[in-house]
């Protein structure tokens, strides 16, 4: 990742950092149908076995992307 990419992510994150409830639900539903979807033991949270992210967190941030390009692109 280039420095300019990181700078763009930061600027966009500051302007409009979070997904809407509808966008988040759509992302989470896509993850639940994916074979990489896993549940942490002893926690009510889930992670992606491909990128090891916590889905409940990553799905909320507008400019994060699915490593398998399964999430729809957001404006």
Order of alpha helices (4+ residues) and beta strands (2+ residues): alpha-alpha-beta-beta-alpha
